[in-house]
Amino acid sequence: MAESWATFGRDLHLDLTGPGGVRAALTRALREAVRTGRLAPGTRLPSSRSLAADLSLARNTVADAYGDLVAEGWLTARQGSGTRVAHRAVPHPAAVRPAPPERDRRPAYDLRIGTADVSAFPRSAWLAAGRRAISAAPNDAFGYGDPRGHPVLRAALADYLARARGVRTEPARIVVCAGFMQGLAVLGRVLRARGVREAGVESYGLWLHRDVLRRAGLRTVPLTVDEHGARTEELTAHRGVRAALLTPAHQYPTGASLHPDRRAAVVDWASRTGSVILEDDYDGEFRYDRQPIGALQGLDPEHVVYFGTASKSLAPGLRLAWMALPGHLAHEVAEVKGAGEWGTGTLEQLTLAEFIACGAYDRHVRAMRLRYRRRRDRLVAVLADRAPHIAATGIAAGLHAVLRLPPGTEPSAIEAAAWHGLAVEGLNRFRYRAPGAPPTTPPAEGPDALVIAYGTPSEHAFEGVLEALLRSLPGPGPGAGAGAV
């Protein structure tokens, strides 16, 4: 006869060893589990019938052990509520630690770049797309699947990227990844196996990306960044460089876009030398004061690897990113990814494919573009009114701004922000450093600035964030103003 779900209780691991009989051992094991915090206050225990069956004991033995612990105050038993761990004033080891100093406590608002406003994640539309996608999915969609990603998502991405970003690709050349870092690591190993030894990187960028390339066995060579993006002409001076990681549409983090002459020059360099450009289009959907800049990949699909991600457009928690690869790399990348890299959940892939196909992705991106533009405009207006000596740059696109500070004030501004509950990063943190170099760089090597992710806070918190930011900024001083990167 089929049993109801209510018949089956929760699993509970207990070590019934030590002196005394079975009842004493069970009582001791339960008491120790509660005392050490393994069973938290309020946790509901299995019924005496269920636990007795799991432990091959008599039901009365379990009931008596429960009764002993109720009498001692470790457990509570109420009609209709079952047996639960009592709420006792027993200090957990973590609870007796002294509170950290005020400056070391968790910030109230995180303005470090890398995350969009996750409070705006389109939950209802995403759930609706997920229900439709799962209902329509064939049984084999729930297997291990293709390491390149589910064909339905790769087809949806090929259409979307061609329409929205000018990417020239096809589903067979797309590989879905569990985030940009995974894709970069896989491609780095493929390039190393092909004999690539050096990769050009922008002199301002995320240190984690440089570390990924180095772990893949590639030496990184910095390319100077100025108001027109990376100086790609410097690649010709490094004959050993056969790959270059760039952020052409919106330089990370200075916000410059790669000048058209430099775009043409770097594509010509890659074609002439047989090199590969790694294009990180991390926030390509968000453009405000200029026409959208198409992907560099569209100029030469055989020498540019296009990286896109859902981390900025939707949420990083989805762990969805993609590469549009040259034909000569697609098979090798898929082989390396399928040989032991993390897989990407099929249900999330099918949901994203449906989310794109039904138009919900475009609607969400347009709504968020408007929201982020309003925030950017509010930030610029407040600075102009109350801190006119602070210039906001790199704001024609993206989800962050670079606030130029008076010389020598970057460290104190970061500390002041921490005292006001803001986690911020200085531009200095993104400057290129050779492996093993100290984490600090003399201010003379570049301008002082804060990199502020105005897209990260939730909508209701934004005004409070602006007030705290204004209190953290230094006053005008000699030489204040924007400097060259």
N, C-alpha and C positions, 0 to 999 in steps of 0.2 A: 504494500500500500504506500502510495506517495506520501511523503512527510512535508509539512508546511515549513516555510523558511524560519518561522519562529522556533522550530524544534532545535535548530542549530545555534549554539552560542558562540561567543568570541573565543578565539584561540588565546591561550595563556600558558606561557612556558614557566614551569616551576621545577626546581631541583629538590626532589624529596630524598635527601640524604641526611646523615647525621644520627646522633643517638635518639633513642626512644622509638615508639611505635609509629605507624603510618599517620595517625591523627596528629601526633606531636610534630612530625616532619612537615606535614602540610601546613599546620598552623605557623610553624617557624618560617617556612618558605614564603607564605603570604605576608607575614609581618615584616620580613626583610625586604620584600619587594615594595611595600608601602613606605617603610622607613627610609630607604635609599632614594625614593622618588621614581623608581621604575614604574610604579602604579601611581599616577598623579591623583590628587584630590578630586573627587567627583567621578572618577572612572567607574563605570558599571561593570561588575564582575559577572562571569558566566553563572547561569543558574546551577544549583547544586546537582541537578540531574545531568546537565550538560558536562560540567567539570568532572563529575564522577565517571561518566562514560569515557571522557578523554583520558583520564588517569587510571582507568580500570580499578576504581575503588567503589566501595559501597556508598550509596547516596547519603546514608546517615553519617558516615565519616566526614564527608564534605560539609554537611549541614552543621555538625557539631563544631568543626573547625571555624566555620563562619560565625557560629554563635559565640565561641570563645573570643574571637577578635572584635565582635560587636560589643561584648561586655568590657573589653579592654579599651575601647574607644578608637580602635584602628579602622573599623568599618561601621556603616550604618545600614539598617534594614527597615524599609517601610513598605507597607502594603501598596502594590501597584507600581512601585519604583524599583523593586529589586534590591540587591545588595551592592552598595557602592563604597568607595574609599572615602573615609571621613575627611572633612576639612579641619585639619589640625595645625596648630602653630609650631610645626616642625621645620626648622630652617633647612632649606636646600643649600648645598655648598655654594651655589652661585649667588644666593640671596644675602650672604654675610660679607660679601666683598665690599670694600668701601666704595662709595660713589666716586666716579672719576671727576677730575677737576672740570670746572665749567667749560673751559675751552676744548676739552677732549670729548664732550658729550655729543651725541648724535645731533647733527644740525636739523633745524626746523625745516629748512628748504635746501634742496640740492640743485645748484645751478651749474654743475659740471656737465660738459657736453657729452652726448652719446645716447641720450634717451629722448623720445618724444613725450608728449603729454599722454601718459597711459590712462589717465582718468577719462579720456575721450574715446577709448576703444569702443567700437560700435558693437556692443554685446548682442543686442537683439538681432541686428542684421547678420552678424556672424553666426549666431545660433540658427537662424532661419536657413542660411546657406548651408550650414553643416547638416541640418536635418534633411534637406533636399539631396545633398551630395551623398550622404550615407544611405539614404533610402534607394537611390539609383545605382549605387556601387555594386558591381558583380562580386561574387564570393572571393575570387582570386585577388581582389584589391586588398584583402586583409592578410595576405601573405607577406613574405619578405620583400618582394618587389624588385624593381630595377634600381641598381645603385645610382643611376643618373637621375632618378626621381620618377614619379608617376607620369605616364604619357599624357594624361589629361591635363595636368598642371603645366607640363612643358609646352604643350600646344597652346594653352591659354597665355602663357608668358611670351611665347614667340609672337603671337598676335598683338598683345598689349605693348611689348617693348618696341615693336616696329611702329605702332601707331603713336605712342606717347613719347618715346625717346629716340626714335630714328635708328634703332638697332637693326642690323641686317643679319638675321639668323634663321634657324629652323629648329624644330623640336629635338632632332637627333644631336644637335650641337649644344644643347642646354643641359647643365648638370645642376640639380637642386642640392643645396648644402644646409647643414645645421648652423647657419650663421656665416658671416664673411670670413671670420678667422679660420674656420675649417676649410673653406674653399681656397684661401690663400696658402694654408699649410699644404694641402694636397698639390696645388699647382707648383709650389716651391719645390717639392720633392720631384715632381715630374721634370721641371726645368733642370734641376741638379743632375738627374739621371741622364739628361740630354747633353750634359757638358757645360751648362751655364755655371759660372763661378761668381759673377758679380752682378748686382742689381742696383740701378740708380733709384734713389728715394728722395723725396722733397725734404729740404732742410728744416721745414716745419711740418710735423705730422704726428700721428699717434705712435708712441714708442712701442706699443704692443705689436703693431704691424711689422716694425723693423725687427723685433725679436723673433717673430714667426719666420721671417725670411732667413734670419741667421741660424735658427734651429734647423732649417731645411738644408743648411750647408752653404748658403750664399753670403758673400761679403757685401755689405751695403756701402754705397758711395753717395754722399749728399749732393743735391742739386740746389743751388741758391734760389730762394723764393723772393720775389719783389711784388710790386703792385700789379704786375701782369701775369702772375703765377710763376711756375717753375721755369728757370732759364734752361730750356731743353737743349739749347745749342751747346751746353757744357758736356752733353753726352759724347760728342765727337772727340773730346779730349781724353776720354777713358776708353781705350780700345778693348779692354777686357769686359766691359759692360755689355750684356746681351739681353737685359730685361730692365724695365723701368716701371715702378709703381707710382701712379699719378692720380690726382683728384682734379681733373681738368675743368669740370663745370663749376665747382665751388671749392677752392683750395681749403684743405683741412689743416689748421683752423682759421687761417687769416681771412678767408672769404673771397680772395681774388679769383677771377676766372682766367683760364689760360688764353692768352692773346691768340687771335687767329693765325698770325704768322708762326707762332710757336707750335700751334696745333699741326699746321701743315709740315713744319720742320721735323717734328718728332715722328710723325707718320712716315715721312720720307726716310728718316734715319732707320726706322725699324725695317722698312722694305729693303733698303740698300744693304743693310748689314745682316738681315735675317734674324733680327731681334724681336722681342715680344713686349708689348706695352700692356700693363695691368691697369685697367681703368676702374677706379673705385667711384661709382656714381651713388654715393651713400644717401644723398638727399635730393636727387635729381628732379623730383616732382614739385619742389617748392621754390617757385620763382615769383618775384613781386614787381620790381621796377624795370624789368627788361624782358625781351622776348626769350622764351625757353631756349637754352643752348642744347642742341642735339648731342647725342653721345659721340665721343671720338671714334668709337668702334665703327660707326657708319661710314667713316672715310676709308677704312681698310680692315674688313672683317677677318682677313687672314693673318694679321699681325697684331690685333688688339683683342685682349680678353676683357669682356665687359662683366663687371660685378654689380649686382643689384641686391637689395635687401628689403624686407618688410619691417625692419626694426624702427625706421623713422616714419614710414607711412602708416603703420599699424601699431606694432608693439614688439620689443625685442624678445619678450617671452615666447613668441611663436617659434623662434629658432628656425626661420625660413629665409634663405638667401639663394642666389642663383648665379651661375656663370654662363655667359654666351661665348663659346670657344671657337677658335679657328678649327677648320676641319682636321688639320694635322695633329691637333692636341686632344680632340674630344675623346677618342678611344682610350688613350693612355690615362687621361684624368679619370675616366670612368673606371678603369681597371684598378688604379691606385685607391680610389674611394671605396670600391667594392671589396678591397682586400683587408679591411679592418677598421675603416673610419666609422664614426657614428652614423647611423641611419637617420633619416628624417621621417617623422610619423606620417603614415599614409592618410590618416583622417584629416590632419591639418592641411596636407597638400590638396586633398579633394575639396576641402572647404574653401581654401584660397582660390582654387580653380573656379568653383561655382561663384564665389564672391566677385571675381573678375568678370566672369561671363555674364552675370545678371546685371552688371553696371554698378553694383554697390561699391566696388573699389574706387571707381572714378568719382562717384558722389561723395564718398568719404574724403578722398584727397582734396577735392574742391572745397569742401566745408572746412577742412583743417587748414588749407592754404589761406582762406579768408580769416580764420581765427588767428593764425600765427602772424599774418600781416598786421592785424589790429594790435596785437601785442608789440610787435616791432615798432609800429608807429607810436604807440603809447610810450615805450621806452625812450625813443628818440625825442619825443616832445618833452618828457619830464627832464631829460638831461639838458636840453636846450634851455629850459626854464630855470632849473635849479642848480645845474652843474655845467654851465656852458664851456668850461675849460676842458671837459672830458669829451673827446670825439668818439663817436660810434662808427666803426668801419666794418666792411665786409657784410653789409646788411641788405644787399640787393636780392639775396636768396638765402635759403637755409633756415635753421632754427636757432642760430646763435649770433652774437655780435662780439666784436673785439673792441673793448673800451680802452683807448689810449690814455695813459696816465703820465703825470709829471715824472721826469727822470728820477730813478732811485726809489720810487714809492710802491713798486709792485709787492714786495714782501709785506710791508706794513698794511697795505690794502687787503691782502689775503687774510692777515691776522685780524684786522678790524671786522671783516666780513664774518669770520668765525665767531667773534664775540657777539655779533648781531644775529647769529643763528643761520648763517648762509655758508654753504660749502661751495667755494669757487676755485678756479684754477687760473694761474698766471700764464701768460704767453711763454714765459721762460720754460715751463714744463714741457712744451711741445718742440723745443729746439733740438736739432740733431745732436747726438752725442755718440762718440765712438764707444764700442763695447768696453765696459769697465770704467768709464768716466764717472766722476762724482755727480750727484743729482743736482748740484747748483752750478750756475754759470754766471760769470760777472755781468752786471747790467750793461757794460759797454758793448757786449756782443750783439745786442738787439734792443729794441724799444721796450719800455715797461708797459704792460697792458693786462687787463683781465679778459678772460674769455667767458662770456655769460650766455648760458643756454636759456634764453627767454621762452623757448618752446616747452621746457620741461615742467614747470609748475602747473597745477590745476588752475582752471579758470577763476574759481572763487578766491584763490590765494594770491593771484598775481599782483594786486595793488599792495598787499602787505609786503610782498617780496621787493617791489620797487622802493618802498619806504626804507626797508632795511638796507637795501643796496645803496641808496643815496647817503645814508648815515655812515656807510663804510668807505666811501670814496674820499681820497685826499683833496685838500683845497688846492687852488692854483699856486703854482710856484714858478721860479725862474726856469725858462726853457720849456714850459708846459706845451703840450701839443703832440700831434702824431709824428712819429719818426718813420724812416724807411725800414722796411723789414730786412 
